[in-house]
């Protein structure tokens, strides 16, 4: 979703998210599911789903006007399915409207997709050090700060891991 300045992803501020706790008891999202093959998604399908979701949220006026507040979350509950969530400000007609309740610890990482297992181990160690239990796989959500094009533009592959605590 590009704007006039040819920017589709706003510049990411890690300090805003890193090592912070977020309460999502009333946070609304829309949800889609995509098939994966041993946790590997099919990239063209991701783009189509996100475009569809963003169009629904934008046309209904339910996307946050502060672009850096919009979360596109990925959840990988099993080897053959991923869930995509986009944060919205209210119910979106024609979409699967859901809430993700709970309190979440966020931690920012900068690295390639294949480093996620290492990042999860680091997050688990961090949570244990704070006296929190290690979440189950389906209690983790990942937000990728940049699309591939903006990743090249900004020179980072930031992601936020959100762990239910």
SVG drawing of the C-alpha trace seen along z (x, -y; Angstrom):
<svg xmlns="http://www.w3.org/2000/svg" viewBox="-20 -12 41 42">
<polyline fill="none" stroke="black" stroke-width="0.4" points="0.0,0.0 2.2,-2.8 1.6,-6.5 2.6,-9.6 6.2,-9.4 6.6,-5.9 6.8,-4.6 4.8,-1.5 6.3,-0.7 6.8,-3.5 10.3,-3.7 10.5,-1.4 11.4,-2.6 12.7,0.4 12.7,-1.5 8.9,-1.9 8.4,1.9 11.5,3.5 11.1,5.2 7.7,3.6 4.5,5.2 1.2,4.8 -2.3,5.6 -4.5,6.7 -7.7,7.6 -9.7,5.3 -7.3,5.2 -9.1,6.1 -7.7,7.8 -8.9,9.3 -7.6,12.8 -6.8,15.0 -5.1,18.4 -2.6,19.6 -1.2,23.1 2.5,23.7 4.8,26.6 6.7,27.5 6.4,23.9 7.4,22.4 4.7,20.1 4.2,19.5 5.2,15.9 2.7,15.0 -0.1,16.2 1.0,13.9 1.0,10.8 -2.5,11.6 -3.9,12.2 -2.4,9.1 -3.6,7.0 -7.1,8.3 -7.1,7.7 -5.7,4.2 -8.2,3.3 -11.1,4.5 -9.7,2.6 -8.9,-0.6 -12.2,-0.7 -14.2,-0.3 -12.2,-3.1 -11.0,-0.7 -7.2,-0.9 -5.3,-3.0 -4.3,-6.4 -0.9,-6.1 0.7,-3.7 3.4,-2.8 0.7,-1.4 -0.7,1.1 0.4,4.6 0.6,7.4 1.1,10.5 2.0,14.0 1.3,17.0 2.5,20.5 0.4,22.9 1.5,26.0 3.7,27.1 1.0,26.7 -0.8,23.5 0.0,19.9 -2.4,17.3 -2.1,13.6 -3.7,10.9 -3.9,7.2 -4.8,4.8 -7.9,2.7 -9.9,0.1 -13.3,1.9 -15.2,4.6 -14.5,4.9 -17.4,6.0 -16.6,9.0 -13.6,10.0 -13.0,12.6 -13.0,10.2 -11.2,11.6 -9.6,10.4 -6.4,11.7 -6.7,11.4 -3.9,11.2 -0.8,9.6 2.2,9.8 5.9,9.2 7.5,7.7 11.1,8.0 12.7,6.7 15.1,8.6 17.0,7.7 18.0,10.7 16.9,13.1 13.8,15.2 15.8,18.4 17.1,17.0 13.6,17.1 14.4,20.4 17.4,18.6 15.2,15.5 12.6,17.7 15.2,19.4 16.5,16.0 13.0,14.7 12.3,17.8 15.5,17.2 14.6,13.5 11.1,14.4 12.4,17.0 14.8,14.3 11.8,12.1 10.0,14.8 7.5,15.6 6.6,19.0 7.7,20.0 4.7,19.7 3.4,22.5 4.0,22.2 0.5,20.8 1.1,18.0 3.8,16.4 3.1,13.8 5.6,12.2 5.4,8.7 7.8,8.1 8.4,4.3 9.2,4.1 8.1,5.7 11.0,7.1 11.2,3.9 11.4,1.6 13.8,4.0 16.3,3.2 15.5,-0.5 16.1,-0.7 18.8,2.0 17.2,3.9 15.0,7.0 13.3,6.0 10.8,8.2 8.9,8.0 8.2,11.3 5.1,11.0 4.9,13.7 1.8,14.2 2.8,13.9"/>
</svg>
